[in-house]
Amino acid sequence: MDPSPDRERKPLNILMFVDSLGIGGTETHVLGIASTLLGRGHRIIIGTSGGPMAARYKQAGLEVVHMPFQTDNPLYTNYTALLNQTRELVRDRSIDLIHAHQIAGLKVAAQVSQELLIPLVLTVHGMFYPRRQLQSLIDSCAHVIAVSPPAAAWVKRHLGYPAKQLSVIPNGIDIKHFKPGDAPEFRRELGVAEHEPLVTLCSRIAWGKTRVIEDAMSAVEELHGEEKVHLALVGSGPDSPFVHAMANMINHRLGRDVIHLTGALLDPVDAYRAADIVIGTARVALEAMSAGKPVIAAGNSGYFGPVTPENFAQGWDVYFGDHDFITLPSKTQIKQDIQVLLRRGKSTEQETLRRLVAAHFRLETVAAVIEELYYEVLGGQAEAKVLDIQGTASKTQLQPAHPAAAEPPLPAASPEPEPQEGSPLVSVVIPTFNRAEFLDQCLASIFAQTYRPLEVLVIDDHSQDQTDKVMSKWAEQAKKTQGLTLIHYHLPRNLGFAKAVTIGYMLAQGEFIANQDSDDISHPERLTQQVQFLRLNPDFSLVGTNYEIFSDDFSDRKKAFLVRYDNSIVSCYRAGNHCVCFGSLLMRRQVVERLGGLTSFLKGAEDYEYVARAIVQGFNVQNLRTPLYYYREHSEQRSREFYGMRSAIFSHASEEEGA
C-alpha cells in the first residue's frame, strides 16, 4: 500500500461530511486524517451538524461548516436545504472531491456528485450502516475505503461492490501523542493505590460491547478479593444506566469503590497510561498498544483476547474483536487473561507491539495513502489498496507521498468568541449581596469564557454597596460582546442566598444552567469543557469541576481537597458529606425542572441538600478533574451558618499541600 513517489501536484479542496461530531472512532479518525492533510497543504472543509468534538476540529485549524443533518435519512425540506448548501459549498470553495463518512452525508453527496460531476469517496467504518439505504447510494462512489478486512468483506458480500474500487485503509494512530508515559494523577483521583492493579476498559456503552463490560466487571469483582484489581470504565452510551446500576451493586457488595465510571473522555491517553492492562477494540486497542500497554482485545463482535506480536496480524483480520471475533466473551476467560497478564508484568512485547502499530497504522502514513487515492480518483485511475500486516514489526515503514509538512499553528483564542451554530444556550446564575469589590473580577471571568451563547443573570439580593455601578459598566460591555446577554435583577428586599439562586434558576432560559458565586472566578475554558462533557455523556446531568483557593494574590493558589470523582460522589453524599463545589456546577435544565430551586429551610447546607436531592432523584453527577474554578477566601465571605460548603472547603484546604 505504498504511496506513489513525490511529484508536483496542486493542493486539493476536499469537502468531508461527518454527520455529527460526537466522541467516537469515526470522528477521531476523521480529525486525525483531516488535520494531517491540512498540514500537507490541502484545504479541508468539514460539513457537520456539530457536536462535542467540534471545538477540537476548529483548534486543529479545520474549517467547520454547520449543516442541518437531523436524521440518517434526510427528507423533504431538510434534504432540500442540505442539497442547496452542498451545491453552494462545492461552487464557492471550488471543491475537487467529496469524502463521506456517514449515511446522511452520503445521501446528500451522492446527489450533488452526480449533478456537478464531483468525485465521491466513502469510508465504511463498520457494519452498522442501514444496508438497503447504503446499497442504493454506494454505486455513486468512485471509490470506497473500508477501515478493516471484515468491513471490506461485508461491502463486497452484502452490497456487491466491485473489489477493484475497494481499498482497505485503517484508522491512523498518532503515535507521537499515544506514547508510553505515567499518569499518577488519574489513579489518585480514582482512589487506586500505586500497588493495586488497574484495568482500563475504554468503550462505547452499547451493542455487543455492553456484554464485554458486564463480563469484565464480574471478573474484576472476583479478582479484587484475590489481587485487589480495580476497573476504570471510560465511555458512555445508551446502556449506561444498566452499567451504572451494576457497578453500584458490585461496589456495595465489596464495601468500597472498585468499579470506577469516568464517563467519556475526549482524550483517553492518561486512562491508558495509568492502566496495567487495557481492554478495548479497534482504535482503542491500537492506541493502547501505541501507549505501550498490554491489551485484551474484545468488542462489538466478540472476544479476541490478549494481543501479542505473534497474533497481531490475526487481530487485525478481525479488527481486534470489533468487526469479527475468535470466540464469545465470558467472565471466566477475561478473568484468566487478566491474571496471566498481571503475573507476566512488564515485557518487551509491549515495545514490539508499539513498533507494529507505528509500522502499519501511523497517522502520517495513512493520510499519505488517502492523499494518493484522492489524486488517483481525480485522474480516473484509482487502484485498490490493501494493508498487508505481518506478525513481527516491519523493518521499513511506509513512506508518505510528500515530505511531511509542519503542522499548522493552532489559531489564537479570540477575545470575543463567536456563538457556534447548534450550540445550546448556557444560563449563568450569579447571586450577589454587597460584593461589588469582587463582582467586577467575577464578571470579567464570565465575559472571558470561550463558550457562546451565554445568558448571564446577576440576581442582586438588595445590595447596598456599589453593585449598581459595577453592573452599569458591564451592561455597556455586554452591548459590545457578541453572543452574550447580561440581565441584572435587583430584588426589592433581601431574600437570602437560597431564594436568590432559585429566582435565577426560574428566570434562566438556557438548555444548561451554570452556578457562579459573585466573589469567585472561573477559568475561561470552564463552561466549554463542562458543556462538552454533558453532551458527550448523556447519562450525566450535573458536572462540577476541581478548583483552587486564593485570597489577595491570585497567583498564590492552594489545592482544594473537597472534590471527589466517579462513584465516590454517591458514596460521599450517602455518608452525609459534600464533595461538589456548588459554585462550579453546570446542570441540564431537566434537573431544575424536576427539583425546583434551593431549600430555604437548611441554612448553611442548601448546596449539599440540592446535590443530594439530585442524586436521590436518579441524576448522575461528575466532577471534571482539571481545576477550572477559583474560590476566593476573604474576611467578609458567608459564614458556616449561611454556606455549609465553605466550612468543608476550609477544613479540606488545611490539609497538606502535597497530599
VOBAFI-375559 format. One line per 3 residues: their letters; for each residue x, z, y of C-alpha. Coordinates in steps of 0.25 Angstrom, whole numbers, plus 5000, padded with zeros to 4 digits. Example, Ala and Ser with C-alpha at 12.3 -4.5 7.8 and 13.67 -1.06 7.14 Angstrom:
<rs>
as	5049 5031 4982 ~ 5055 5029 4996;
</rs>
This chain:
<rs>
mdp	5000 5000 5000 ~ 5012 4997 5009 ~ 5008 4993 5023;
spd	5014 4979 5028 ~ 5027 4979 5035 ~ 5027 4981 5050;
rer	5023 4969 5059 ~ 5017 4967 5073 ~ 5002 4970 5073;
kpl	4993 4972 5084 ~ 4987 4986 5085 ~ 4973 4987 5079;
nil	4960 4993 5085 ~ 4953 5000 5074 ~ 4939 5006 5074;
mfv	4937 5017 5064 ~ 4924 5022 5060 ~ 4923 5037 5055;
dsl	4908 5040 5056 ~ 4911 5055 5059 ~ 4923 5064 5061;
gig	4921 5076 5052 ~ 4932 5082 5045 ~ 4936 5075 5032;
gte	4945 5066 5025 ~ 4940 5053 5031 ~ 4940 5058 5045;
thv	4954 5064 5043 ~ 4959 5051 5037 ~ 4954 5042 5048;
lgi	4960 5051 5058 ~ 4974 5050 5052 ~ 4973 5035 5050;
ast	4967 5032 5064 ~ 4977 5041 5071 ~ 4989 5035 5064;
llg	4984 5021 5066 ~ 4983 5025 5081 ~ 4997 5029 5081;
rgh	5001 5015 5075 ~ 4995 5009 5088 ~ 4981 5005 5083;
rii	4969 5009 5091 ~ 4959 5017 5082 ~ 4945 5019 5087;
igt	4936 5029 5079 ~ 4921 5027 5078 ~ 4914 5040 5074;
sgg	4903 5049 5077 ~ 4913 5061 5079 ~ 4915 5074 5073;
pma	4925 5086 5071 ~ 4937 5077 5069 ~ 4935 5068 5082;
ary	4944 5077 5090 ~ 4955 5074 5081 ~ 4953 5059 5081;
kqa	4954 5060 5096 ~ 4966 5069 5096 ~ 4973 5058 5088;
gle	4971 5048 5099 ~ 4960 5040 5092 ~ 4948 5034 5100;
vvh	4936 5040 5094 ~ 4923 5033 5098 ~ 4910 5041 5095;
mpf	4900 5033 5087 ~ 4886 5038 5083 ~ 4887 5038 5068;
qtd	4875 5046 5063 ~ 4874 5043 5048 ~ 4881 5036 5037;
npl	4871 5024 5039 ~ 4868 5022 5053 ~ 4855 5015 5056;
ytn	4847 5009 5067 ~ 4851 5013 5081 ~ 4863 5021 5076;
yta	4868 5009 5069 ~ 4866 5000 5081 ~ 4873 5010 5090;
lln	4885 5011 5081 ~ 4886 4996 5079 ~ 4885 4993 5094;
qtr	4896 5004 5097 ~ 4905 4998 5086 ~ 4904 4984 5091;
elv	4907 4989 5105 ~ 4920 4996 5100 ~ 4924 4984 5092;
rdr	4924 4975 5104 ~ 4929 4985 5115 ~ 4940 4991 5106;
sid	4944 4977 5100 ~ 4943 4983 5086 ~ 4951 4976 5075;
lih	4945 4983 5063 ~ 4935 4994 5060 ~ 4938 5004 5049;
ahq	4926 5012 5044 ~ 4927 5025 5036 ~ 4913 5030 5034;
iag	4900 5023 5031 ~ 4893 5023 5044 ~ 4905 5017 5052;
lkv	4906 5007 5041 ~ 4892 5002 5042 ~ 4894 5000 5057;
aaq	4908 4994 5055 ~ 4903 4984 5045 ~ 4892 4978 5054;
vsq	4902 4977 5066 ~ 4913 4972 5057 ~ 4904 4960 5053;
ell	4899 4957 5067 ~ 4912 4958 5074 ~ 4921 4953 5063;
ipl	4930 4966 5063 ~ 4936 4970 5050 ~ 4931 4983 5044;
vlt	4939 4992 5035 ~ 4932 5004 5027 ~ 4939 5016 5022;
vhg	4932 5023 5010 ~ 4935 5037 5010 ~ 4928 5041 4997;
mfy	4916 5038 4988 ~ 4906 5045 4997 ~ 4900 5033 5005;
prr	4886 5028 5002 ~ 4888 5017 4992 ~ 4877 5008 4996;
qlq	4880 5009 5010 ~ 4895 5007 5009 ~ 4893 4995 4999;
sli	4884 4988 5010 ~ 4895 4989 5020 ~ 4909 4988 5013;
dsc	4909 4973 5012 ~ 4910 4973 5027 ~ 4924 4979 5026;
ahv	4937 4971 5026 ~ 4944 4981 5018 ~ 4941 4995 5012;
iav	4950 5007 5011 ~ 4948 5018 5000 ~ 4955 5031 5002;
spp	4957 5033 4987 ~ 4957 5025 4974 ~ 4943 5031 4969;
aaa	4937 5027 4983 ~ 4943 5013 4981 ~ 4937 5012 4967;
wvk	4924 5017 4972 ~ 4923 5006 4983 ~ 4927 4995 4972;
rhl	4918 5000 4961 ~ 4905 5004 4969 ~ 4906 4995 4981;
gyp	4912 4983 4975 ~ 4922 4982 4986 ~ 4934 4972 4983;
akq	4947 4978 4979 ~ 4955 4969 4987 ~ 4949 4974 5000;
lsv	4950 4989 4996 ~ 4962 4998 4999 ~ 4965 5012 4995;
ipn	4972 5019 5007 ~ 4972 5034 5006 ~ 4970 5045 5017;
gid	4982 5046 5025 ~ 4989 5060 5026 ~ 4996 5065 5038;
ikh	5008 5071 5030 ~ 5014 5076 5043 ~ 5002 5085 5046;
fkp	4999 5089 5032 ~ 5013 5095 5028 ~ 5017 5108 5022;
gda	5017 5120 5030 ~ 5012 5134 5032 ~ 4998 5139 5037;
pef	4999 5154 5036 ~ 4988 5156 5047 ~ 4978 5148 5039;
rre	4980 5158 5027 ~ 4980 5170 5036 ~ 4967 5166 5043;
lgv	4960 5165 5029 ~ 4966 5179 5025 ~ 4974 5173 5014;
aeh	4987 5181 5012 ~ 5000 5173 5010 ~ 5002 5177 4996;
epl	4987 5173 4992 ~ 4986 5159 4987 ~ 4977 5150 4996;
vtl	4970 5137 4991 ~ 4964 5128 5001 ~ 4953 5119 4998;
csr	4950 5108 5009 ~ 4938 5100 5007 ~ 4924 5096 5012;
iaw	4914 5105 5006 ~ 4905 5095 5000 ~ 4902 5086 4988;
gkt	4911 5088 4976 ~ 4921 5095 4984 ~ 4912 5107 4984;
rvi	4913 5109 4969 ~ 4928 5109 4971 ~ 4927 5120 4982;
eda	4917 5128 4973 ~ 4927 5128 4961 ~ 4939 5131 4970;
msa	4932 5143 4976 ~ 4928 5148 4962 ~ 4943 5146 4957;
vee	4949 5154 4969 ~ 4939 5165 4967 ~ 4945 5167 4953;
lhg	4959 5165 4957 ~ 4958 5175 4969 ~ 4957 5186 4959;
eek	4970 5181 4952 ~ 4978 5175 4962 ~ 4972 5179 4976;
vhl	4969 5164 4979 ~ 4961 5160 4991 ~ 4954 5147 4994;
alv	4952 5141 5008 ~ 4941 5131 5009 ~ 4943 5121 5020;
gsg	4931 5112 5023 ~ 4917 5111 5026 ~ 4905 5103 5021;
pds	4890 5103 5016 ~ 4893 5113 5005 ~ 4900 5123 5014;
pfv	4888 5133 5013 ~ 4890 5134 4998 ~ 4905 5135 4999;
ham	4904 5146 5009 ~ 4894 5154 5000 ~ 4903 5152 4988;
anm	4915 5157 4996 ~ 4908 5169 5001 ~ 4903 5173 4987;
inh	4918 5172 4982 ~ 4924 5179 4993 ~ 4913 5190 4992;
rlg	4916 5192 4977 ~ 4931 5193 4980 ~ 4929 5202 4991;
rdv	4938 5194 5000 ~ 4939 5180 5006 ~ 4946 5171 4996;
ihl	4938 5158 4999 ~ 4940 5154 5014 ~ 4932 5143 5020;
tga	4939 5138 5033 ~ 4929 5126 5036 ~ 4934 5112 5038;
lld	4948 5111 5045 ~ 4952 5099 5054 ~ 4966 5101 5049;
pvd	4968 5107 5036 ~ 4983 5107 5036 ~ 4984 5123 5037;
ayr	4974 5125 5026 ~ 4983 5116 5017 ~ 4996 5123 5021;
aad	4990 5137 5019 ~ 4986 5134 5005 ~ 4993 5136 4992;
ivi	4984 5125 4986 ~ 4975 5115 4992 ~ 4962 5110 4985;
gta	4957 5097 4990 ~ 4955 5082 4988 ~ 4958 5068 4994;
rva	4964 5070 5008 ~ 4965 5086 5007 ~ 4973 5084 4994;
lea	4983 5075 5001 ~ 4984 5083 5014 ~ 4987 5096 5006;
msa	4998 5089 4998 ~ 5004 5084 5010 ~ 5004 5098 5015;
gkp	5012 5102 5003 ~ 5001 5110 4995 ~ 4997 5109 4981;
via	4983 5102 4979 ~ 4972 5103 4970 ~ 4964 5090 4971;
agn	4949 5092 4970 ~ 4938 5085 4978 ~ 4925 5078 4978;
sgy	4926 5070 4965 ~ 4933 5081 4957 ~ 4946 5088 4953;
fgp	4960 5083 4952 ~ 4968 5096 4952 ~ 4982 5099 4957;
vtp	4989 5087 4963 ~ 5003 5085 4958 ~ 5014 5073 4960;
enf	5010 5068 4946 ~ 4995 5067 4948 ~ 4995 5063 4963;
aqg	4992 5049 4960 ~ 4981 5053 4951 ~ 4976 5062 4962;
wdv	4976 5050 4972 ~ 4968 5042 4962 ~ 4956 5052 4963;
yfg	4959 5055 4977 ~ 4962 5069 4973 ~ 4948 5072 4968;
dhd	4941 5067 4980 ~ 4937 5053 4974 ~ 4939 5055 4959;
fit	4943 5066 4950 ~ 4950 5070 4938 ~ 4941 5082 4934;
lps	4930 5090 4940 ~ 4934 5103 4947 ~ 4932 5117 4941;
ktq	4935 5131 4945 ~ 4944 5133 4933 ~ 4952 5120 4936;
ikq	4954 5124 4951 ~ 4958 5138 4947 ~ 4968 5133 4937;
diq	4974 5123 4947 ~ 4975 5133 4958 ~ 4982 5143 4949;
vll	4992 5132 4944 ~ 4996 5128 4958 ~ 4997 5142 4963;
rrg	5006 5146 4952 ~ 5015 5134 4954 ~ 5017 5137 4968;
kst	5025 5128 4977 ~ 5031 5116 4971 ~ 5038 5103 4974;
eqe	5025 5096 4970 ~ 5019 5098 4984 ~ 5031 5091 4991;
tlr	5029 5079 4981 ~ 5015 5078 4984 ~ 5017 5078 4999;
rlv	5026 5067 4997 ~ 5016 5059 4989 ~ 5006 5061 5000;
aah	5016 5056 5010 ~ 5019 5044 5002 ~ 5005 5039 5000;
frl	4996 5046 5010 ~ 5004 5047 5023 ~ 4995 5045 5034;
etv	5004 5035 5041 ~ 5006 5026 5029 ~ 4991 5026 5026;
aav	4988 5022 5041 ~ 4998 5011 5040 ~ 4991 5005 5027;
iee	4978 5005 5034 ~ 4984 4999 5046 ~ 4990 4988 5037;
lyy	4976 4986 5031 ~ 4970 4984 5045 ~ 4979 4973 5048;
evl	4977 4966 5035 ~ 4962 4967 5036 ~ 4963 4961 5050;
ggq	4971 4950 5044 ~ 4962 4947 5033 ~ 4972 4951 5022;
aea	4969 4965 5018 ~ 4975 4969 5005 ~ 4970 4981 4997;
kvl	4980 4993 4998 ~ 4981 5003 4987 ~ 4989 5016 4988;
diq	4998 5018 4975 ~ 5000 5033 4972 ~ 5011 5037 4963;
gta	5013 5051 4957 ~ 5026 5054 4964 ~ 5030 5053 4979;
skt	5034 5039 4983 ~ 5048 5037 4988 ~ 5043 5027 4998;
qlq	5031 5029 5007 ~ 5022 5018 5012 ~ 5027 5013 5026;
pah	5017 5010 5037 ~ 5016 4996 5042 ~ 5021 5001 5056;
paa	5030 5011 5061 ~ 5022 5024 5063 ~ 5019 5025 5078;
aep	5020 5038 5085 ~ 5007 5046 5085 ~ 4999 5045 5097;
plp	4999 5057 5106 ~ 4987 5066 5106 ~ 4978 5064 5118;
aas	4980 5075 5129 ~ 4968 5085 5129 ~ 4958 5080 5140;
pep	4956 5091 5151 ~ 4941 5087 5150 ~ 4937 5083 5136;
epq	4926 5073 5135 ~ 4914 5076 5127 ~ 4914 5069 5114;
egs	4902 5061 5109 ~ 4895 5068 5098 ~ 4902 5082 5101;
plv	4892 5093 5101 ~ 4889 5101 5113 ~ 4896 5115 5113;
svv	4890 5126 5122 ~ 4900 5137 5126 ~ 4893 5150 5130;
ipt	4901 5159 5139 ~ 4894 5173 5142 ~ 4901 5180 5154;
fnr	4899 5192 5163 ~ 4909 5195 5174 ~ 4920 5187 5168;
aef	4923 5178 5180 ~ 4938 5180 5179 ~ 4939 5175 5165;
ldq	4927 5165 5165 ~ 4936 5155 5172 ~ 4946 5154 5161;
cla	4935 5155 5150 ~ 4928 5142 5156 ~ 4941 5135 5158;
sif	4944 5136 5143 ~ 4930 5131 5140 ~ 4931 5119 5150;
aqt	4945 5116 5143 ~ 4938 5115 5130 ~ 4941 5101 5123;
yrp	4927 5101 5117 ~ 4916 5094 5124 ~ 4904 5094 5127;
lev	4903 5109 5131 ~ 4892 5117 5137 ~ 4897 5129 5144;
lvi	4887 5141 5146 ~ 4892 5152 5154 ~ 4882 5164 5153;
ddh	4885 5173 5165 ~ 4879 5187 5162 ~ 4877 5190 5176;
sqd	4891 5191 5181 ~ 4894 5198 5194 ~ 4909 5192 5196;
qtd	4914 5179 5200 ~ 4908 5172 5187 ~ 4899 5162 5196;
kvm	4911 5158 5204 ~ 4919 5154 5191 ~ 4907 5147 5186;
skw	4905 5139 5198 ~ 4920 5134 5197 ~ 4917 5130 5182;
aeq	4904 5123 5185 ~ 4911 5114 5195 ~ 4921 5111 5184;
akk	4910 5108 5174 ~ 4905 5097 5182 ~ 4918 5090 5181;
tqg	4920 5093 5166 ~ 4915 5083 5156 ~ 4907 5087 5144;
ltl	4905 5102 5149 ~ 4893 5108 5155 ~ 4894 5122 5161;
ihy	4882 5131 5163 ~ 4882 5144 5170 ~ 4871 5154 5167;
hlp	4871 5166 5176 ~ 4862 5177 5170 ~ 4853 5185 5179;
rnl	4857 5198 5173 ~ 4868 5203 5164 ~ 4862 5202 5149;
gfa	4875 5205 5141 ~ 4884 5197 5133 ~ 4875 5194 5121;
kav	4863 5189 5129 ~ 4873 5180 5138 ~ 4878 5174 5126;
tig	4864 5172 5120 ~ 4860 5165 5132 ~ 4871 5156 5132;
yml	4868 5152 5117 ~ 4854 5149 5121 ~ 4857 5140 5132;
aqg	4868 5133 5125 ~ 4865 5118 5121 ~ 4877 5115 5112;
efi	4877 5112 5097 ~ 4889 5122 5097 ~ 4889 5135 5105;
anq	4902 5142 5109 ~ 4905 5156 5113 ~ 4915 5159 5124;
dsd	4918 5172 5131 ~ 4920 5171 5146 ~ 4933 5179 5146;
dis	4939 5171 5135 ~ 4946 5157 5134 ~ 4944 5146 5123;
hpe	4955 5137 5119 ~ 4952 5122 5123 ~ 4950 5118 5109;
rlt	4941 5129 5105 ~ 4927 5122 5105 ~ 4933 5109 5100;
qqv	4938 5116 5087 ~ 4926 5124 5085 ~ 4916 5113 5086;
qfl	4925 5105 5077 ~ 4925 5116 5067 ~ 4910 5117 5067;
rln	4908 5102 5066 ~ 4918 5102 5054 ~ 4911 5113 5047;
pdf	4896 5112 5048 ~ 4895 5125 5039 ~ 4901 5133 5050;
slv	4892 5137 5062 ~ 4901 5146 5071 ~ 4916 5146 5073;
gtn	4925 5155 5081 ~ 4940 5154 5084 ~ 4952 5162 5083;
yei	4956 5168 5096 ~ 4967 5175 5104 ~ 4967 5186 5114;
fsd	4973 5187 5128 ~ 4972 5195 5141 ~ 4978 5192 5154;
dfs	4988 5182 5149 ~ 4982 5170 5141 ~ 4996 5166 5135;
drk	4997 5180 5129 ~ 4987 5180 5118 ~ 4985 5188 5106;
kaf	4980 5185 5092 ~ 4966 5189 5088 ~ 4963 5195 5074;
lvr	4948 5195 5075 ~ 4945 5181 5069 ~ 4943 5179 5054;
ydn	4940 5166 5047 ~ 4932 5159 5036 ~ 4925 5169 5026;
siv	4932 5181 5033 ~ 4922 5179 5045 ~ 4910 5182 5036;
scy	4917 5194 5029 ~ 4921 5199 5043 ~ 4907 5199 5048;
rag	4901 5205 5035 ~ 4911 5217 5037 ~ 4905 5219 5052;
nhc	4918 5213 5059 ~ 4919 5202 5069 ~ 4929 5190 5067;
vcf	4924 5179 5076 ~ 4928 5178 5091 ~ 4914 5177 5097;
gsl	4919 5170 5110 ~ 4926 5159 5101 ~ 4913 5156 5093;
lmr	4907 5142 5092 ~ 4894 5140 5085 ~ 4883 5130 5081;
rqv	4870 5130 5089 ~ 4863 5133 5076 ~ 4869 5147 5076;
ver	4863 5151 5089 ~ 4850 5145 5086 ~ 4849 5154 5073;
lgg	4856 5166 5078 ~ 4852 5166 5093 ~ 4861 5174 5102;
lts	4869 5187 5102 ~ 4862 5200 5099 ~ 4862 5210 5111;
flk	4860 5222 5102 ~ 4874 5223 5097 ~ 4883 5224 5110;
gae	4897 5223 5106 ~ 4894 5215 5093 ~ 4886 5203 5098;
dye	4896 5193 5094 ~ 4899 5200 5080 ~ 4884 5200 5077;
yva	4882 5186 5081 ~ 4893 5180 5072 ~ 4888 5190 5060;
rai	4874 5185 5062 ~ 4878 5171 5061 ~ 4885 5173 5048;
vqg	4873 5181 5042 ~ 4865 5168 5046 ~ 4874 5160 5038;
fnv	4882 5153 5049 ~ 4897 5151 5045 ~ 4907 5156 5055;
qnl	4922 5152 5056 ~ 4934 5154 5066 ~ 4944 5144 5069;
rtp	4958 5149 5067 ~ 4964 5143 5080 ~ 4963 5153 5092;
lyy	4954 5145 5101 ~ 4948 5157 5109 ~ 4955 5167 5118;
yre	4950 5181 5120 ~ 4953 5188 5133 ~ 4956 5203 5133;
hse	4953 5209 5147 ~ 4948 5223 5153 ~ 4934 5218 5156;
qrs	4930 5212 5143 ~ 4918 5216 5136 ~ 4920 5229 5128;
ref	4917 5232 5114 ~ 4903 5237 5118 ~ 4900 5223 5123;
ygm	4908 5214 5114 ~ 4912 5218 5100 ~ 4921 5207 5097;
rsa	4930 5211 5108 ~ 4933 5224 5101 ~ 4936 5217 5088;
ifs	4946 5208 5095 ~ 4953 5220 5101 ~ 4955 5227 5088;
has	4960 5214 5081 ~ 4969 5210 5093 ~ 4976 5223 5092;
eee	4982 5218 5078 ~ 4996 5214 5077 ~ 4998 5200 5083;
ga	5006 5195 5071 ~ 4995 5198 5061;
</rs>
